[in-house]
Amino acid sequence: MGSGIPLILSRVISRGSGLKVSVVTTINVSLTLIFRSNALVPYVALALSTTASIASVIVDFGFHSMITYVLLIHGSRPNHIKTYIALHSLLTAVVLSLPYVMLGFGSFLTALALTSIAASLTLGLTYRVVRKSASVPQI
Amino acid sequence: MIQLFFLLTYIAVAVAVGYAATKYASAESVMTREFKVSVKARLARITSMYRLSSLILRKPFTYLVLVAVVTSVIISGLNTRYENNLVVIHDPSVAGGTYDLMIRFNGPVSVDACVLVLRHVNADRHCVKYYRAVLDQPYTLERGRELIYVLIGVEDPVLRSLGFREVLPDLTFIYSGVVEGFTVDHINTGRGLAEIRLLPVSSDLLKNYNMFHGTPLVPVQGYIGTEPIIIPLKHVLISSLTNVLKLRGEASVLVTDVVVMGINKYVSPTEIYGLVDQHYPVTEVVVAGNASITYLSQVRVPTKDSIISALISSVTASVVIISIFSSTTPYLRELRNRILFMGFPPWAITVIIVGYTLMSILIPGLVTLTCVFIIMGGVATLNSVVTLTLAWVVSTTYISLRVRPEKLITETYVPPIPRYVLMTSLRDVRGLAEVIVNLIKTNEFFQTEDVELKVNENEAFIHARMDYVDSWGSGVDITIFITLTEGGTHASISSTVFGVEEVSEAMSRSINALAISRIIGGVRTWEAVYR
């Protein structure tokens, strides 16, 4: 089952709307940073990107819940699901952090850390709800 | 006896009035109760909608919506760029060679501003100083009870231009409201009464006196078209700077406008604005020379980049909010179905959603806008307003459309009418049958493949198979029964459209109509002629 995680991830990404939300937000944040006229803009934009990382997970909430549920009832080990969550969060975070490359590597890493934490916490919460209720939850 | 009669009458009247009062009270109480029930029902519905909006508001995803709105509005405000309003007017009357400069300040500033300006323009010129104050609390002239709204302090050369060649004595003012040569009056300044002397001045001269090219000495309050509207001169007192500042109770020399005439080199309004504005708040810098007048004012307008930034922020906020809302759609649809079952009207969910977005997007957005206005100013607020409005409208429209109730009326398949009953007043069954056969055979839209006719005494039967000439392999099969009744004859027409290939609904309707309408129309005409 563990070897199937990349395949599941690719399916989730291709069928879900989360990556599309991330890409659109990345483009907008990039433009905002290019046209910025205030030193505070990157910090506020970082807050917006973090919110967008949570939103990109929530937009596919039902999909993620179902995938997690199916993985659980098919006997996937928790580590496999956690790997899936980590990979998905990292991918979302990388896409959302790309605009901060233009501000320097440090900014990129900060953005990467914040967005990946936000995404993984949201996905982790979904996983916990599914595991506790043994059903597909609704938002 | 008569007493008994009156007593009975009183009792009867009392009983009647009592009965009427009881009836009225009971009727009123029913009406009041109905009214109360109606109002309570409406109030209950409104309260329920509010509670449902609050229920959605308490969901955790609202926090995300809140953060997205607030951050987008702040980014939009922070990314604001503006430029000062610059207007250049070509005026051939302005002489070339030298330049004139006027600086208007936001309020009274130190006279040292003149030194700063002269040092920058590096000109060995005189700086003409003006003190023009528009009073919030007007002064009152005691004699005529006239209110004074404007005090103007000018230098001696200006007074000479107004016809006063000698230096004005202490607390002496020129005023267009007096006609006598020298009038003593008292003025109430709010701090106390002061004795002043008034000298008359020509209203026309004062009205037309410009302290700079096209700028009147009396402060302009507005414009009708290009015509400036100034304060009526009976509310204006003019004197030397010393007198006006003394009346105002100012200890130091202050100015509100400075003018430097005849500068030999070009003066950049932007440079002078930037330099002076660092020390004193500038309202407007005007440079006249070389057949043009340049106005650089404090009025700030957002740049194109700024508006683009606001639109980008709107899109970002909308994308984030819409993505959050799209995940809540199943929940909201379930909520909608439940409230519909409870008897709420179909528009209730829209009201609930709009209420929710008002509370989650618009109200926090307005609070943020207030902060943006206080911290960053009006232009940044304008940018943020664009972001907030677009984000709210787009998000509300999206979620309202997603959760609106399905249509209660649906379009179902209606097959073409296969049956028609034609009633005539005539009793000739055979004649009618023959007419119908003739009509079938002469229908130019069809080629008759087969017609069968059988007539009994009181009834007739016709069967026809007709091919539609405009489409190969399709046609109509018609069966007609004609029966004689007491009132006349009834022709019952049944038709079936056939086709080698699948015949569309529209095509089927069309073929049917072409076949039946010819029979109906022909019979009606025949009936009219035969009668």
Interface residues (C-beta under 8 A of the other chain):
Chain A: S17 G18 V21 V24 T25 N28 V29 L31 T32 F35 R36 S37 N38 L40 V41 V44 A45 A47 L48 T51 A52 I54 A55 S56 I58 V59 D60 F61 G62 Q138 I139
Chain B: K59 F61 L64 V67 A68 T71 S72 I74 I75 L78 N79 T80 R81 D305 S306 I308 S309 I312 S313 V315 T316 V319 V320 I321 S323 I324 S326 S327 T328 P330 Y331 E334
